Amino acid sequence: MKQKNILDSRDRLAQRLPDPTQIARGTLLRRTIRHARGCSKCRAGGGHPVWVLTVTYPGGKTRQFSIRREQRTQVQQWVRNYQRLKEGLEAISELNHELLRP
C-alpha cells in the first residue's frame, strides 16, 4: 500500500473512532442477589436481579459496580464504545507499522 493511501486510511479510521469520554472498560452482567435471611422473595428462590459492571485489573483484582436500571443503556453503549475504540486503535497501529516499512 502506498504511503498516501495508508495515511488516508489512517485518517478515516481516526475520524470514525467513538468519543473517548464516552467509554467504560468491563463487562455488563445481569446477576441475581439473594439475601441470607429476612426476605420472603429470596426465601422463595426468586432473588433480586441487578446489573453489574465487572472490571478486572492487573494482578487479578476485580471490581464490580452496581448499575441502576436507568443507567444500563448508557453503560452498554460505553462498553461498546470501548471495544470500538480499542479495535480502531489496533487498526491504526497496524497502518503505522506499514509506514515504518521501507
C-alpha positions in Angstrom: 0.0 0.0 0.0 1.4 3.4 -0.9 2.2 5.9 1.8 -0.6 8.3 0.7 -3.2 5.5 0.8 -2.0 4.4 4.3 -2.3 8.0 5.6 -5.8 8.4 4.1 -6.9 5.1 5.6 -5.5 6.1 9.0 -7.3 9.4 8.9 -10.6 7.8 8.0 -10.2 5.3 10.8 -9.4 8.1 13.3 -12.5 10.1 12.3 -14.8 7.1 13.0 -13.5 6.4 16.5 -16.0 7.0 19.3 -15.7 9.9 21.7 -13.1 8.7 24.3 -15.0 10.4 27.1 -17.9 8.0 26.4 -16.2 4.7 27.2 -16.1 2.2 30.0 -13.9 -0.9 30.2 -15.5 -4.0 31.6 -18.4 -6.5 31.1 -22.0 -5.7 31.9 -23.6 -8.7 33.6 -27.1 -9.4 35.0 -26.8 -11.1 38.4 -29.3 -12.3 41.0 -28.7 -11.3 44.6 -30.2 -13.4 47.4 -30.4 -12.3 51.0 -29.3 -14.7 53.7 -32.5 -14.1 55.7 -35.4 -11.8 56.2 -36.6 -11.6 52.6 -39.6 -13.6 51.5 -38.7 -13.2 47.8 -35.3 -14.7 48.4 -36.6 -17.4 50.6 -39.0 -18.4 47.8 -35.9 -18.7 45.5 -36.6 -15.6 43.4 -33.8 -13.3 44.4 -33.3 -9.7 43.2 -32.0 -9.2 39.6 -29.3 -6.5 39.3 -27.0 -5.2 36.6 -23.3 -5.1 37.4 -20.3 -3.7 35.5 -17.3 -6.1 36.3 -13.8 -4.8 35.7 -10.6 -6.9 36.1 -7.4 -5.0 36.9 -3.8 -6.2 36.6 -2.9 -8.6 39.3 -6.3 -10.3 39.1 -8.2 -7.7 41.2 -11.8 -7.4 40.2 -14.2 -4.6 40.9 -18.0 -4.6 40.5 -20.1 -1.6 40.1 -23.8 -1.8 40.7 -25.7 -0.3 37.8 -29.2 1.2 38.2 -31.8 0.1 35.7 -31.9 3.6 34.1 -28.1 3.5 33.6 -28.0 0.2 31.8 -28.4 1.5 28.3 -25.7 4.2 28.8 -23.3 1.7 30.3 -23.9 -0.8 27.4 -23.1 2.0 24.9 -19.9 2.9 26.8 -18.7 -0.7 26.8 -19.4 -1.0 23.1 -17.6 2.3 22.5 -14.6 1.0 24.5 -14.4 -2.1 22.2 -14.8 0.0 19.0 -12.1 2.4 20.2 -9.7 -0.5 21.1 -10.3 -2.1 17.7 -9.8 1.2 15.9 -6.5 1.9 17.7 -5.2 -1.5 16.8 -6.1 -0.9 13.2 -4.4 2.5 13.2 -1.3 0.9 14.9 -1.1 -1.7 12.1 -1.2 1.1 9.5 1.5 2.9 11.3 3.6 -0.3 11.2 3.2 -0.2 7.5 4.6 3.3 7.4 7.7 2.1 9.2 8.5 -0.5 6.5 10.9 0.7 3.7 
